[in-house]
Each structure stands twice: as structure tokens, then as C-alpha cells.
């Protein structure tokens, strides 16, 4: 029986038209979704936590699809992604690290990778311990080439009543394009070779 007990999902969507410069042809959409769930290891040390990682994989896929839908429903529009976790005070950092595979591969699978085409780049990540209302800045970069400087970004998200001491907040974030008005050089999207997830 799965120990994944979700209390709530929390979704945040941003539609940006400009940052003081010219308006792009389409607004930039950025969004993040958080799942607030019970931490089955809160308040104790458990040496073998790996089975819970497998139990979380369906959650990663479900959240990825919810987020793609919130961004218009077309996975081909997604250009950047990232993931993160906040652990309530009854847990430890390693409980957040359990999200690496379910969150990362959930997004990559929903976007057509890692073996189906898109999303060759590693999914950037951040993990922290925090109290209720703690915010997290989820790092973002391009889904196919981590060195694409125009897509270096972050999406801030907080759930006002989470995490409680015995809870985890697992987060994924996506965006439909680069930073607005990006102009600091580096590898360009049209220069991506797609060989190793870096360039």
C-alpha cells in the first residue's frame, strides 16, 4: 500500500508581458505546482528510505501533467524546468532528496524524454528545511541544454499553511520561454546540438 498521502495541491501561474522593454509576440508563462503530503519518516531516523522514492513516481507524473495543462496543454511549448522540496521540521534533508527521480523523470517523461526526444538536460533542483509558509526559489534552465544562458531563471513558490512539522512539499516548475528581454549572450537556443544535455 502506498504511503503517499497528499493533503493538497497548490498551483501558481504567472503571465508576463514585459519587463519595461518591448512586448514579445507571446507573453511568457511560468508556473509551479506543489504537492503537500505527509512525511512517513517525520520524527525518526529511517535508514532505508529508497522504497518511498518508487512510491512517489506516479505523483511526479501527475503533477507534471497538471502543470503542462496549466501552461496551455501543449508539452512542446515548455522550454525550461526545475524542481525543489521543502521539508517540515520533523524531517531531514534526505527526505526532500527523494524527489529527485520522481520529480525530474516525471517532467522529462511528460515532455517526451529522456528517451523520447525532448528534455535531455538534467533537471536543476533545490532542497531546504522550512516551516509553514516558507518560500522556495526553484531554479530553471532549458530542457535540452543546460548552458543556454537566456533560460537561467527561478520560480518562487510558497504554500501558506505548509509544510507542517510532519509534512513534505514537493515542487516542480516550468516556463514557456526565456527571461523577458534576455540579452547577456551565451549559447543560443538555435545553436543547441542536443548531444549531452549541456550544449
Secondary structure, DSSP 4 states (H G I P E B T S, - for coil): -----EEEEEEEEEEE--SSSPPPSS-EEEEEEEEEEE-TTTTS--S--HHHHHHHHHHHHHHHHHHHHHTTS-GGG--EEEEEEEE-TTS-HHHHHTHHHHHHHHHHHHTT-SSSSS--SPPPEEEEE--TT-EEEEEEEESS-TT-GGG-EEEEEE-TT---TTEEEEEEEEESSS-TT--S-SS-GGG---SSS--
